[in-house]
Structure formats: structure tokens, C-alpha cells
Amino acid sequence: MNKKVVIYTTDYCPHCQRAKDLLKRKNILFEEIDVTDDEAKRNEIEEKNGWMSVPIIFIGDELIGGADELYALDANGKLDSKLK
């Protein structure tokens, strides 16, 4: 069974779209939490993890980072193994 993928996004973020596009292309199921209109939720996740921008991507309990980090994992062949 693959680890759960959670991505915090806003509806106006091009990096969020890039990250979601990669996950979709690889047929990776993910939970999207849109914080566009939820400043409290966005502040909570930023304070908890120290990540100041979206997307904020988790695989299981591990903070992966943003879209660039997700693409780097995929380019290095490490994304699939992180999911297991």
C-alpha cells in the first residue's frame, strides 16, 4: 500500500498546479487541501512546518517540500520508493 500524499495548495499558485500535474501523470492519488480562503489553516501549516509557501507536500508524515522538491525526487528516481 502506498503512503498517503497530501498537498496544500491555493487556486492561484502555478507551482501547485505543476505539482498536481506530476502526481496525476504518475497516477498518484493525493488529498488536496486548498487554503486559498482559509488563512488560519495556511498559518497553522506554515507554523507547524516552517514552510512559508505553497504547495506544501507530504508523503506519509514526511514533509517533502514544494513542487521543485517533488520534481527532483522524481528526476532522481526516488519518488516511487518514497511512496512505499
N, C-alpha and C positions, 0 to 999 in steps of 0.2 A: 504494500500500500504506500502510495506517495504521501509525503508530508504536505500539510496544508499550506497554500500560498495565499497571503493577504497583501493587498496593495492599497495604500491610502492615496487618494487622488483628489484633484479638483477638475471641474469640467473645462477649464480654460488652459490646462497645462499640456504643452506639446510633448514633454518628456514622459508624462503619464501615459499619453496615447502610444508613444513608442514602446514603452514597457508592456502595455497591454497587447499591442500588436505582436510582439515577440512571443508572449505567453500563448496567445491564440494560435499563431503559426505553428507552435510546437505542441499544440493540443494539451496545454497545461491548464487544468481547471484552477480558478482563483476566485477569492472573495474580494470584491472591490468595496472599499469604504470611502464614499465621496464626502469630503469635508468642505466642499465649496461654501456651503451656507451654515456650517457648524464650527464656528470659531473656537468654541470651548473644546470640542473633540480634537481639533487641529492643535490647539495649545497643549492639551493633555498628552498627545502622542509625541509632540516635539519635546516637551519637558521630560517625559519618561525616557526617551531615547537620544536626546541631544541632536536630533536630525531636524534641520531648520527649513527644509523644503520638501515638496512632493515631487515625484512619488516617494513613498516610504514603503519598502518591500520587505516582507518577512517570508522566510521559508521555515515552517515549523516555528520555533521560538527564536530563531536566529535572524537578526537584522542584517539583511543583505546590503541595503543602501538604496540607491536610486536606479534610474534607467541605465546609466553608464556602467554601474557595477553589475547589473543584471546581464547586459550585453557582453561585458568582459568575462563573466563566468561562462556564458555560452560559447564565446570565441575560444576560450581555453579548454573547452570540453568538460567543465566542472559542474555545469548547471544540472545535468541529468543525475549525477551522483548525489548532489545536494538534496534532490527531491526524494531520495530513497531512505 
